[in-house]
Amino acid sequence: MTSLHDFTVRTADGGSSDLSQYAGNVVLVVNVASKCGLTPQLDGLQELYARHRDQGLVVLGFPCNQFSGQMPGTDAEAVTFCRTEYGVDFPILGKIDVNGQDADPLFAWLRSERSGTEGEDIEWNFAKFLIGADGTVLERFAPATEPEDLRGPIESALAAA
C-alpha cells in the first residue's frame, strides 16, 4: 500500500469504508479512547474539523483499547461516547488495534511511514497522522500534541491541496 486511498477500514456499524473517498482531502487520522487523560482532545479535534472541513479537512477517529483498557465497550458505545460527551461529528470508525500482530493494516502502514518517539509503535492514545490530499503521510504527532498545535500544519496541507 502506498497511499491512504488504498485502504478499506471497518466502520462502527460493522460495514466497511473505502478511504479512496477522501482523495483530494487532507485527513487527520487519530486513535481515540474514552477513559484516557488525553480524551479531552476530542474537543480540540472537533474544533479543528469544524473550522477546516469546508476547506477539505477530514478527521477520522479510530477507537483503540490497547492502552490500559482505556476504550472499553463496543463500537456503538465508542461512537455514542464521542458524539454525546464531546459533540464529535467527524467519522468514528470501528475499534482497532494499532500495534502488534493484530494491528489494523492502515495503522501498520502509517507506523511504517512515520516513526514516533518510541520508534515505529504507536506510543499511546491520540497519536495523530496528517495525510496530504494525495494520500501520503505528511507528519506524525505525539499523543500529547494538542489539536490546536496542528492548526499550522493542517492549514499548510490544505493550502497545498
C-alpha positions, 0 to 999 in steps of 0.5 A: 500500500502506498497511499491512504486511498488504498485502504478499506477500514471497518466502520462502527456499524460493522460495514466497511469504508473505502478511504479512496473517498477522501482523495483530494482531502487532507485527513487527520487520522487519530486513535481515540479512547474514552477513559484516557487523560488525553480524551479531552482532545476530542474537543480540540479535534472537533474544533479543528474539523469544524473550522477546516472541513469546508476547506477539505479537512477530514478527521477520522477517529479510530477507537483503540483499547490497547492502552490500559483498557482505556476504550472499553465497550463496543463500537456503538458505545465508542461512537455514542461516547464521542458524539454525546460527551464531546459533540464529535461529528467527524467519522468514528470508525470501528475499534482497532488495534494499532500495534502488534500482530493484530494491528489494523493494516492502515495503522501498520502502514502509517507506523511504517511511514512515520516513526514516533518517539518510541520508534515505529509503535504507536506510543499511546492514545491520540497519536495523530497522522496528517495525510496530504490530499494525495494520500501520503503521510505528511507528519506524525504527532505525539499523543500529547500534541494538542489539536490546536498545535496542528492548526499550522500544519493542517492549514499548510496541507490544505493550502497545498491541496 
